Amino acid sequence: MLTKYDEYPIHQAVRPFSELPSTDLGWNDGYYFAIFNPELKIKLFWCLRVHPNSDVVHAWAGFVRNDRQRTVRFSRAWRPDCDTVIGPYGIDFIEAYRRIRLSLDANDSGYGFDLEWLGIAPPHEEDRRVFSENGRRVTDQLRYVQEGTARGWFEIDGERMEVSPNAGWGAFRDHSWGIYFSSPPIQPDPKWFPPKVRTRAFEPNAHIEPGRLAFMTWNNIQTDSFSGIYWIYEDEDGVTHPAWTSPQAMQIGGALDFGWDGPRLHIVDVRHDFRFNEGTRVFAGGTTTLTDENGGQWINEYERGGAPWLFYPCGPWPGAWNDGGTWATWHGEGVAMQWDDIDISNQPMDYQASPDMPVVRDLLGTEYECKLRVTDPSGKVHQGTGHLELITFGRHKRYGFGDGYPPGGGSGGGSGGSGTFET
């Protein structure tokens, strides 16, 4: 089947764009966008992912204010209408990397918006991630990340608010594609397979053994003068291990950007000193110190803007969609749409999408929007916004995390969520 994309001379396989060289049901391609204001404790976040081998396109639109999260889920068959529109929800790429329109027309959820996401610096291409289990390729992904800002409006329950650049709003996005994790109900039952043996096993769903990934933080920062991303991955002793990703990947790194035409300054070291709510893994605030390629140090002081939003209601795992499916499954003819509104102020927390779905225990969000104070190598202070992603798995000695306590340590897998099922 031909689509509009086949009109352009950009094919990379001897197939039309509606077909893939891989038949893996875990293959998907899509976007994540975030726009947030830590001072107002408002977070807006969106995703769209195409699952071509299950012939489904899925999206969600989230809104958080005063620690209440509303999540609207959308789904439809991908073919024959291969487009980034699902009912009232749409993404329109006006100018690649620079102007992207996000819209949600009038609908029954009480949430709507018409926003332009605006790139403020070139995207960062990440290393390709390739992992295997028992000799079978289970992950093969590529991703780029970009800092931005936004303008436009959103509306919640009849209340409209404006969004404009340089008014306390931060933004970033990513685009990723390839083979991702699979989950029930279309995941093969593991009881029919030998015990898993992983190679290059950076795998959030994995059992964490000594010397394996225990702590990761991946962050975007923005001020009036520069923006950037940085990350660090550690084991329980605070040691980094390149074997967790591809041999070329760095476990500490990132870069600072000074606009579209300015320089890109690479980060070679990251140190962190975080605080957590007592008895939990909930980030309360803290400091990171970045060392750039010239030896200069950039001190980032974070003040949390509210509770982290929950990834689970967005639909990657069973228990969000009321039929028991996920973002990779079909939810009926036409456009399927559901939403919920939950209190996320007391985490870890339990979540149940509907009386027919299981309770998911000890959920903990991992995406924190923060007010940011940066001291640059010259001692000059910059005010801005920061998005801090923080995920812990099992033990981490420095912060006193054990295997099972505090709860909410990443057992649910994937960025932005953790938890265990109760049936």
C-alpha positions in Angstrom: 0.0 0.0 0.0 1.4 3.4 -1.0 1.1 6.4 1.3 1.9 10.1 0.9 5.4 9.5 2.3 6.3 7.3 -0.8 6.1 10.4 -3.0 9.5 11.5 -1.7 12.9 10.1 -2.7 13.8 8.9 0.9 13.2 5.2 0.9 15.7 3.1 2.8 14.2 -0.4 2.1 12.7 -2.1 -1.0 9.2 -1.6 0.3 6.6 1.1 0.5 6.6 3.1 3.8 3.5 1.2 4.9 5.6 -2.0 5.3 8.6 -2.7 7.5 11.6 -4.9 7.0 11.0 -6.3 10.5 7.9 -8.2 11.6 8.6 -7.8 15.3 5.4 -6.7 17.2 7.6 -4.5 19.4 8.6 -2.2 16.5 7.2 1.3 16.9 8.0 4.8 15.9 6.9 8.0 17.5 7.2 11.2 19.6 7.1 12.6 23.1 6.6 16.3 23.8 6.6 18.2 27.1 5.7 21.8 27.9 5.8 22.8 31.6 5.9 25.7 34.0 7.4 24.8 37.4 6.3 28.1 39.0 2.6 27.3 38.2 3.1 23.6 38.8 1.6 22.8 35.4 2.8 20.1 33.1 1.5 19.3 29.6 2.8 16.2 27.9 1.9 14.3 24.7 2.9 11.2 22.9 2.1 9.5 19.6 3.4 6.1 18.6 2.8 4.0 15.5 2.8 0.2 15.9 2.8 -0.9 12.2 3.0 -4.6 12.8 -0.1 -4.6 15.0 -1.6 -2.0 12.6 -2.3 0.5 15.5 -1.5 4.1 16.1 -1.8 5.3 19.8 -1.5 8.7 21.4 -2.1 10.3 24.8 -2.3 13.8 26.1 -1.6 14.6 29.8 -2.2 17.5 32.0 -1.0 18.0 35.6 -1.9 20.9 37.9 -1.8 21.0 41.7 -0.8 17.3 41.7 -3.9 16.1 39.8 -3.2 14.3 36.5 -5.7 14.0 33.6 -4.7 11.5 30.9 -6.6 11.2 27.6 -5.8 8.1 25.5 -6.5 7.8 21.8 -6.2 4.8 19.4 -7.2 3.7 15.9 -6.1 1.4 13.2 -3.0 2.8 11.4 -3.8 1.7 7.9 -5.1 2.9 5.4 -5.0 6.5 7.0 -1.3 6.6 7.8 -1.3 10.1 9.4 -0.4 11.7 12.7 -4.1 12.4 13.5 -6.4 10.4 15.7 -9.8 11.9 15.9 -9.6 15.3 17.7 -5.8 14.8 18.4 -3.2 15.8 15.9 0.5 16.6 15.3 1.5 18.7 12.3 5.1 19.2 11.4 5.1 22.8 10.0 8.9 23.1 9.8 11.2 20.2 10.6 12.9 20.6 14.0 11.7 24.2 14.4 7.8 24.4 14.4 5.5 21.6 15.3 1.8 22.1 16.0 0.0 20.1 18.7 -3.7 20.2 18.8 -6.7 18.7 20.6 -10.1 19.9 19.4 -13.2 20.0 21.4 -14.0 16.6 23.0 -15.7 15.1 26.1 -12.6 14.9 28.3 -12.6 18.6 29.2 -9.0 19.0 27.9 -8.0 20.8 24.7 -5.1 22.8 23.3 -3.6 24.5 20.2 0.1 24.9 20.7 3.2 25.3 18.7 6.3 23.5 20.0 9.4 25.6 18.9 12.9 24.2 18.7 15.6 26.5 20.2 18.7 24.4 19.3 19.6 21.5 17.0 18.6 18.0 18.1 21.0 15.7 19.9 21.3 12.2 18.3 21.7 9.5 20.9 23.7 6.3 20.5 21.9 3.3 18.9 20.9 0.8 21.6 21.0 -2.9 20.7 20.3 -5.7 23.2 19.6 -9.4 22.9 18.1 -12.1 25.1 19.1 -15.7 24.5 20.5 -14.7 21.1 17.2 -13.0 19.9 17.3 -9.2 19.2 14.8 -7.6 21.7 15.9 -4.0 21.5 17.2 -2.0 18.6 16.4 1.7 18.9 17.6 5.1 17.8 16.5 8.4 19.3 17.1 12.2 19.1 16.2 14.8 21.7 15.7 18.5 21.4 15.2 21.5 23.6 12.4 24.0 22.9 9.8 26.5 24.0 6.1 27.0 23.1 3.3 29.3 22.3 -0.4 29.0 22.1 -3.2 28.0 24.6 -4.6 25.1 26.4 -8.0 24.7 28.1 -9.0 22.5 31.0 -12.7 22.3 32.1 -13.5 25.6 30.5 -10.5 27.5 31.9 -8.2 28.7 29.2 -4.5 29.6 29.7 -1.9 31.1 27.4 1.6 29.7 26.8 4.4 32.0 25.5 8.1 31.8 25.2 10.2 33.5 27.9 7.3 33.4 30.4 8.5 30.6 32.6 7.6 27.8 30.2 10.2 25.1 29.4 9.8 22.5 26.7 11.6 19.5 25.1 10.8 16.5 22.9 12.2 13.3 21.6 11.6 11.1 18.5 12.6 7.5 18.6 12.0 4.4 16.5 12.9 0.7 16.4 12.2 -2.5 18.4 11.0 -1.7 22.0 9.9 -3.8 24.9 6.7 -5.8 24.5 4.1 -6.4 27.2 1.0 -8.5 27.7 -1.4 -9.3 26.2 0.7 -9.7 23.0 3.9 -10.6 24.8 4.8 -14.3 24.6 4.3 -16.1 27.9 7.8 -16.4 29.5 7.0 -19.8 31.0 7.6 -21.4 27.6 11.1 -20.1 27.3 14.4 -20.8 29.1 15.6 -18.3 31.7 16.7 -15.1 30.1 20.3 -14.4 29.4 21.0 -10.8 28.3 23.8 -9.3 26.4 24.4 -5.5 26.7 21.6 -5.6 29.1 20.4 -2.1 29.8 16.9 -3.3 30.4 14.5 -1.6 32.9 12.4 -4.7 33.3 15.5 -6.8 34.2 16.2 -8.3 37.6 18.9 -6.0 39.0 22.0 -8.0 40.2 25.1 -6.5 41.8 27.0 -4.6 39.3 23.9 -3.9 37.1 22.1 -0.7 36.4 20.7 0.8 39.7 20.4 4.6 39.1 19.9 6.8 36.1 19.2 10.5 35.7 18.6 12.1 32.3 17.9 15.8 32.2 17.1 18.8 30.1 18.0 22.3 31.2 17.1 25.8 29.8 18.0 29.3 30.7 17.8 32.6 28.8 21.4 32.0 27.5 21.8 28.3 26.9 20.1 24.9 27.0 21.2 21.3 27.1 20.9 17.7 28.0 23.0 15.4 30.2 22.8 12.0 31.8 24.5 9.5 34.1 24.0 5.7 34.7 25.4 4.0 37.8 25.4 0.6 39.6 24.5 0.3 43.3 28.0 1.5 44.2 27.8 4.6 42.0 30.1 3.1 39.3 29.3 3.5 35.6 29.6 0.6 33.2 29.8 1.1 29.4 28.7 -2.5 28.8 25.1 -1.5 29.8 24.7 0.1 26.3 26.5 -0.2 23.0 30.3 -0.1 23.3 30.4 3.4 21.8 28.0 4.8 24.4 29.0 7.0 27.2 27.5 6.5 30.6 28.2 10.1 31.6 27.8 12.8 29.1 25.6 15.4 27.4 26.1 18.8 25.8 25.1 22.5 26.3 23.8 24.5 23.3 23.9 28.2 22.7 21.1 28.6 20.2 20.8 27.3 16.6 24.0 29.1 15.4 26.0 29.0 18.6 28.6 26.4 19.8 27.8 23.0 21.3 29.8 22.4 24.5 30.2 18.7 25.5 29.8 17.5 29.0 32.4 14.9 30.2 31.4 14.4 33.8 28.3 14.6 36.0 28.1 14.6 39.8 24.8 14.6 41.8 23.7 15.3 45.3 19.9 14.6 45.6 17.4 14.7 48.4 14.3 12.4 48.7 11.1 12.5 50.6 11.6 10.6 53.8 11.0 6.9 53.4 10.5 7.1 49.6 12.4 7.3 46.3 10.5 10.6 45.5 12.9 13.3 44.4 12.7 16.4 46.7 15.4 18.6 45.2 19.1 18.7 44.8 22.2 19.7 42.8 24.1 18.4 39.9 27.6 19.6 38.8 28.5 19.3 35.2 32.1 19.4 33.9 32.5 20.5 30.3 35.2 19.5 27.8 37.3 22.6 28.8 37.2 21.8 32.5 34.5 24.4 33.4 31.9 23.5 36.0 28.2 24.2 35.7 26.3 23.9 39.0 22.5 23.1 38.6 20.3 23.7 41.7 16.8 22.1 41.3 13.7 23.1 43.1 10.9 20.6 42.4 7.7 22.1 40.9 5.3 19.4 41.9 4.7 15.6 42.0 6.1 13.6 39.1 3.4 12.6 36.5 2.6 8.9 36.1 3.4 7.1 32.9 1.2 4.1 33.6 -2.2 5.7 32.7 -0.8 6.6 29.3 -1.2 3.0 28.2 2.1 1.1 27.6 1.1 -1.7 30.0 -2.2 -3.6 30.7 -4.4 -1.8 33.2 -4.8 1.6 31.7 -7.2 0.8 28.8 -10.5 -0.6 30.2 -10.4 -3.6 27.8 -7.1 -4.8 29.2 -5.1 -3.8 26.2 -2.2 -1.5 25.7 -0.9 1.2 23.3 0.1 -1.7 20.9 -3.4 -3.3 20.7 -6.6 -2.6 18.8 -9.5 -1.1 20.8 -12.3 -1.3 18.3 -13.7 0.3 15.1 -13.1 4.0 14.5 -11.3 6.2 17.1 -11.1 4.8 20.6 -10.8 7.4 23.4 -10.7 7.2 27.2 -9.5 9.4 30.0 -9.1 9.5 33.8 -8.3 12.1 36.4 -6.3 11.0 39.5 -4.6 12.5 42.5 -0.8 11.9 42.2 0.2 13.9 45.3 1.1 10.9 47.5 3.5 8.6 45.8 4.3 5.7 45.6 0.6 5.1 45.0 -1.9 2.6 43.7 -3.7 3.0 40.4 -6.8 1.3 38.9 -8.2 2.5 35.6 -11.6 0.8 36.1 -13.3 -1.7 38.4 -12.6 -4.4 35.8 -8.9 -3.8 35.7 -6.2 -4.9 38.2 -4.9 -2.7 40.9 -1.3 -1.6 40.1 0.7 -1.2 43.3 3.5 1.2 44.3 3.5 3.4 41.2 6.1 6.2 41.2 6.5 8.8 38.5 10.0 9.7 37.4 9.6 12.9 35.4 10.2 16.0 37.5 9.7 19.6 36.3 11.8 22.0 38.3 12.8 25.6 38.8 16.5 25.8 38.0 19.4 28.0 39.1 22.6 27.5 37.2 26.0 28.9 38.2 28.3 28.9 35.1 32.1 28.5 35.3 32.6 32.3 35.6 30.3 32.5 38.6 27.4 34.1 36.8 24.0 32.9 37.9 21.2 32.0 35.4 17.6 31.3 36.2 15.6 28.8 34.2 13.7 25.5 34.0 14.8 21.9 34.3 13.2 18.6 33.4 14.8 15.9 35.6 14.2 12.2 34.9 15.2 10.0 37.8 14.8 6.2 37.8 16.2 3.8 40.4 16.3 0.0 40.3 16.8 -2.0 43.5 19.8 -1.1 45.6 21.7 2.1 45.6 24.0 2.5 48.6 24.7 6.2 48.6 21.0 7.1 48.9 20.1 4.1 51.1 17.8 2.3 48.7 17.3 -1.4 49.2 15.9 -4.1 47.0 12.3 -3.6 48.2 12.3 -0.4 50.2 11.6 2.4 49.7 8.9 1.2 47.2 8.5 2.4 43.6 11.9 1.5 42.4 11.3 0.8 38.7 9.9 -2.7 38.6 7.2 -1.7 36.1 9.8 -1.0 33.4 10.3 1.9 31.0 10.8 5.6 31.5 8.2 7.2 33.7 6.7 4.3 35.6 7.0 1.5 38.1 4.7 -0.8 40.0 3.5 -4.3 40.5 0.2 -6.0 39.6 -2.4 -7.2 42.0 -5.2 -9.4 40.5 
